[in-house]
């Protein structure tokens, strides 16, 4: 898992094939794939909206 900027998150979400999104109240998790690779994008409510990617 690595931390990314909100700008990077926006770019990833634009091109990501999202299969499921889950809002848990403190974070939104998007599960899907990007260029055939499984990927999870996480956006939290911490700080200024910390974003993480798991690939």
C-alpha positions as CSV (number, residue, x, y, z in Angstrom):
1,X,0.0,0.0,0.0
2,X,1.4,3.4,-0.9
3,X,0.1,6.9,-0.2
4,X,-0.8,9.0,-3.2
5,X,-2.0,12.6,-3.8
6,X,-5.7,13.5,-4.3
7,X,-4.8,14.4,-7.9
8,X,-3.3,11.0,-8.5
9,X,-6.4,9.4,-7.0
10,X,-8.6,11.4,-9.3
11,X,-6.6,10.3,-12.4
12,X,-6.7,6.7,-11.3
13,X,-10.4,6.7,-10.7
14,X,-11.0,8.2,-14.2
15,X,-9.4,5.2,-15.9
16,X,-10.0,2.4,-13.4
17,X,-12.5,-0.3,-14.1
18,X,-14.4,-0.1,-10.8
19,X,-16.3,-3.3,-9.9
20,X,-17.4,-2.3,-6.4
21,X,-17.2,0.7,-4.1
22,X,-17.7,0.5,-0.4
23,X,-18.4,3.5,1.9
24,X,-17.5,2.6,5.5
25,X,-18.2,6.0,7.0
26,X,-14.5,6.9,7.4
27,X,-13.2,5.7,4.1
28,X,-14.3,4.9,0.6
29,X,-12.8,1.8,-1.0
30,X,-12.9,1.1,-4.7
31,X,-12.1,-2.4,-5.9
32,X,-11.4,-3.1,-9.6
33,X,-8.7,-3.3,-12.1
34,X,-6.4,-1.0,-14.1
35,X,-4.8,-2.3,-17.3
36,X,-5.7,-5.9,-16.3
37,X,-4.1,-5.6,-12.8
38,X,-6.2,-5.9,-9.7
39,X,-6.2,-2.7,-7.7
40,X,-7.8,-1.2,-4.6
41,X,-8.1,2.6,-4.2
42,X,-8.8,4.0,-0.7
43,X,-9.8,7.5,0.2
44,X,-10.1,8.4,3.9
45,X,-11.6,11.2,5.8
46,X,-8.3,11.7,7.7
47,X,-6.4,14.9,7.4
48,X,-7.1,16.5,4.0
49,X,-8.4,13.2,2.6
50,X,-5.5,10.8,2.6
51,X,-5.5,8.5,-0.4
52,X,-3.8,5.1,-0.8
53,X,-3.5,2.5,-3.6
54,X,-2.9,-1.2,-3.3
55,X,-1.8,-2.9,-6.4
